[in-house]
Amino acid sequence: MSTLRKIIHIDADCFYAAIEMRDDPSLIDRPFAVGGSAEGRGVLTTCNYPAREFGVHSAMPTSQAYRLCPDLVVAPVNIPKYREVSVQMHEIFEQFTDVIEPLSLDEAYLDVSDSTLFDGSASRIAEAIREQIKTEINITVSAGVSINKFLAKVASDWNKPDGQKVVTPDEVDAFTAALEVRAIPGVGPVTAEKLKRMGFQKCTDLRNAEARVLKRRFGSFAQTLIERAHGRDNRPVNTSRIRKSLSVEHTYTQDLKNGQPCFDKLPGLLDELRGRIDKGKLAPRIQKAYVKIKFSDFSTTTVERVGTAATLTDYQELLADGLARRDLPVRLLGLGVRLSPDFPEHFEQLPLRMEHDDY
Amino acid sequence: MKFSISREALIKPLNLVAGVVERRQTLPILSNVLLNLEGTQLSLTGTDLEVELIGRVEVEAGGVDGDITVPARKLVDICKSLPDSSQIEFSVDSGKAMVKAGRGRFTLSTLPATEFPSVDESAGDQTLEVAQSVVKRLIDRTAFAMAQQDVRYYLNGMLLELKAGRLRMVATDGHRLALCTANEAVSTGDAAIIIPRKGVLELSRLLDTDESIRLVIGSNHIRAANQQFTFTSKLVDGKFPEYERVLPKSADKTVIGQRLELRQAFTRTAILSNEKYRGVRLKLSADTLDITANNPEQEQAEEVVAVEYQGEELEVGFNVSYLLDVLSVLDGDQIRLSLSDSASSALLEEADEGDSLYVVMPMRL
């Protein structure tokens, strides 16, 4: 990989717990966790920071957590709800890049190497994503920004919660050298202990290790150890997901008057949307066009239309419908398309016009 | 009835005739072949009531005249499996047919020749002599565009048109159309008939020389005959679309391209087109044709081909199979593609004076 990549790792803070606290703010200041019940020999999946002060942590049996913290409130796991939030997060990611690799419901790698947003500043893109998640979903995420997946992931943990850390190309060497070997994904307590006994506690120690020795001890993992110890990781961000929608939106610094000023913004937004449709060659999959409007009171409305080529006329009509719903100034405008997973009726073979068909 | 013939002499007409015989028949006798001996001339007849084929071959002297029907497929299989240069002795005795070759003996069931149906024939209206190669070319260049089992039954066949001394064949399935006109003039009156799909394909198999063939066109049949065979097909009773109205007239954008290069580029992009719809996207800009295909697996093919094109930019979709069919039957180094817009028919032809025209409707992408 000759050119430097810009990778962002996004990791939500106590994801399950954060969603439950969002929906029930009374939980925020109390020790709280999400997980299975003590009777059912359940374990905790996530806990908030007050709970952590009692030594409670995720993967701990719920019964044990109660012993440490008798006042702990435990809510059952509600995966469908978390999945919904995960989809919302993903929709936000998609406004910034197409190259997204979800790792779990609350974690994803984003490759923004080709992005021109914020003058190509990955750090500012990460800030914008975090800000948008905070205002739209009302949970916090942390971000790590660097030149590969390994460093981005390590960095996202650095200023948790609700923080971000950038490891610039210049800093990579020093940053990695000081890392404990335990920070390398794949190095668990056992491997860390083995490495420690061999005299390797930090990545800088590993750099001086003889490859032969490591190979004998760790087999094929040795190569990864050496690579990571130098801060190297060539794995691409794998996007396997099929895109379901594509949108661009803009929050205006000053609310727009409900009317012509909104229509004036359409051509610019559409240009941006078109550019992204063309880049992804998504035009054949367009099923619906939609307009999203957020009014000054933060209420949001979406107007959709099927069977469209997503033209300016379509969006003008959709916008008119949407604006008519509230007599309020507009804070945010978004244009989008919903995409079909396949190319169904879009391949329509036209018939020859023969006189037999005329009547 | 009795005759003797070499395996090689019998197998050729027998194969042709058996081709007409459908494997699955409602009438048992239709799976039989009719054998008729008069002097030294053996005639073999197969029919499916729509298409009838009589093949003729000379047998050695000393036979006994007569006629009989035997199972076509079995007789073909027996003769095929015999060693080369086998001499076949055929005889009929008390309702059974006997095939003897070397030390092999095969006894076949028979049905009386009197029960064998013949295709009803109307009087011939037009007769013309034409080289087999001419008819063969007309069929080869157009047959692929015939419809198959279309409810518009008149499309499940091919138009043969005689007009002002010119012989022409046209086929269309409603999405594309193929037209080829014979260069040689014929002296005959006008006629326009539709030969059913099977008749076209069987006739094409018969034609393999430059020798002439006599075509007789009646009101409900067509016959093609020479020394070796007589082919008769019923006609499709219907009105073929007025194909001239389908030919694009306002196609003002002209592309000239290398036929083989285009064919290869389309063949490659087709691999990643949607298997069901086979759509490819053609993007035309100055002297460049950009061909792309996508499939539901999100795979993509793109080929950029240099062409002669000076019109405005145009993007149009096609079923790549339709384009490949045309590029496969055309010859000559260069082809011309004429278009007007992404929703109107395109015309394909040889860039130099050709005898064939192809119309293909686009796909809406």
Interface residues (C-beta under 8 A of the other chain):
Chain A: I242 K281 A283 P284 P341 D342 F343 H346 F347 E348 Q349 L350 P351 L352 R353 M354 E355 H356
Chain B: R152 Y154 T172 G174 H175 R176 L177 K239 P241 E242 Y243 R245 V246 N274 K276 Y277 G279 R281 T292 N294 N295 P296 Q298 Q300 G317 N319 A343 S345 V359 M361 P362 M363 R364 L365
